Amino acid sequence: MALTKKQKKSKRIREMDSPFAGLLGEELVANGTFATDPAVEWTVGSGWSWNEAKDTIDTDGTIGAISQTVVITEGSSYLLSFDVIGVNDGSKNFIVVLGGIEYTIGLKNGLHSSAIKAGATTLFEISVDSTDAYIGSLDNVSLKKIG
């Protein structure tokens, strides 16, 4: 599926702004733009739903995660980036798990980008750290090997 104009611009900005530009491997996340129903590539847990009109995945703050299997190398570094939209409370966090290693990333509107190391498994998972009534959307999830 071809990328939309918005997705192409977001991809270019991410790659140009990254201190790892030119060192990034191929995209490891399938359907990180949520342009199609994520139930095909992602395991979508309770509390998450696809917003077809906006091409995002939304969470209502209940316990649950979205996840998928990715091909990673234990101990290698990866650039994780994603957009957060519509956050109504900036005191929550996303919990990201890559290969069994857990990272906490602040949940505020805008682009989030972090270099993270992979553990031994192939699981890539994102969840919210609270059961409070958090409402927000996730889009343009990207994971690329550095180096």
Secondary structure, DSSP 8 states (H G I E B T S, - for coil): ----HHHHHHHHHHHHH-TTTTSEEEE-STTTT--S-TTTTSEE-TTEEEETTTTEEEE-SSS-EEEEE----TT-EEEEEEEEE--S-TT-EEEEEETTEEEEEE--SEEEEEEEE--SS-EEEEEES--S---EEEEEEEEEEE-
